[in-house]
Amino acid sequence: MQLNVNGERREVDVDDDAPLMWVLREKLGLTSVKFGCGVGVCGACTVHIDGVAQRSCTTPLSAVAASSVVTLEGLPGSAGMQPGQLHPVQTAWIEQRVPQCGYCQPGMIMAVSALLKQTPQPTDAQVNEAITNLCRCGTYPRVRRAIQSLSRS
């Protein structure tokens, strides 16, 4: 099956019902996509599918055959940035010192970047509704500060 991942057509030889997360990690080497819970709750596997943040652990490969998939590795390019540049959400993450262990952060960044693209100045309620990713280290106050710093610009 062919996939459009991070702006490139990629060929993968796996079953159509294979979870997208495993295809991205194991077949394509895109290790920003993390395995957390396997049931779509924690958000560590969040990617953009046609610009919408979605959990890739519960998304079968067949569901994205005609879609554009973006992982953290391709996020700057999907925003029209040059190779080597950081996406504004990544920059805010660094400035606000969001990560601790960092395991959940790729999925969190993908969820936040999708929210801010759709809603550039979200209310607290919109953030609460859209960002349901779990962080075992409890970096939520810093995540919120990063979102607020981006929504003011």
Residue pairs with C-beta under 8 A, 6 or more apart in sequence:
1 11
1 12
1 13
1 14
1 16
1 61
1 62
1 65
2 9
2 10
2 11
2 12
2 65
3 9
3 10
3 11
3 12
3 23
3 61
3 64
3 65
3 69
4 10
4 67
4 68
4 69
5 24
5 28
5 30
5 69
5 70
5 71
5 74
6 30
6 69
6 70
6 71
6 73
6 74
6 77
6 78
7 68
7 70
7 74
7 77
7 78
10 28
12 23
12 27
12 28
12 61
14 23
14 27
14 61
15 61
16 60
16 61
16 62
16 65
17 60
17 61
17 62
18 60
18 61
19 56
19 57
19 58
19 59
19 60
19 61
20 47
20 56
20 57
20 59
20 60
20 61
20 63
20 64
20 69
21 33
21 35
21 45
21 56
21 57
21 59
22 35
23 61
24 30
24 33
24 47
24 56
24 69
24 71
25 31
25 33
25 35
30 71
30 73
32 71
32 72
32 73
32 106
33 45
33 47
33 56
33 71
33 72
33 106
33 107
34 44
34 45
34 103
34 104
34 106
34 107
35 44
35 45
35 57
36 42
36 43
36 44
36 45
36 57
36 103
36 104
36 107
36 134
37 44
37 57
38 57
38 58
39 57
39 58
40 55
40 57
40 58
41 134
42 104
42 107
42 133
42 134
43 55
43 104
43 107
43 108
43 111
43 132
43 133
43 134
44 103
44 104
44 106
44 107
44 133
44 134
45 55
45 56
45 57
45 107
46 53
46 54
46 55
46 56
46 106
46 107
46 108
46 110
46 111
46 133
47 53
47 54
47 56
47 69
47 70
47 71
47 110
48 54
48 68
48 69
48 70
48 75
48 78
48 110
48 113
48 114
49 59
49 64
49 67
49 68
49 69
50 67
50 68
51 68
51 70
51 114
51 117
52 114
53 110
53 111
53 113
53 114
53 115
53 130
70 78
70 110
71 106
71 110
72 106
72 109
72 110
75 87
75 89
75 90
75 109
75 110
75 113
76 82
76 83
76 85
76 86
76 87
76 90
77 83
79 87
79 88
79 113
81 87
86 94
87 109
87 113
88 150
88 153
89 109
89 112
89 113
89 116
89 146
89 150
90 109
92 98
92 146
92 147
92 149
92 150
93 99
93 105
93 109
93 146
95 146
95 149
96 142
96 143
96 145
96 146
96 149
97 142
98 105
98 108
98 139
98 142
98 143
98 146
99 105
99 137
99 139
100 137
100 139
101 136
101 137
103 136
104 133
104 134
104 135
104 136
104 137
107 133
108 131
108 133
108 135
108 143
111 130
111 131
111 132
111 133
112 131
112 143
112 146
112 147
112 150
114 130
115 122
115 126
115 127
115 130
115 131
115 147
116 122
116 147
116 150
116 151
119 126
119 130
120 151
121 151
122 130
122 147
122 151
124 144
127 144
127 147
131 143
131 147
135 143
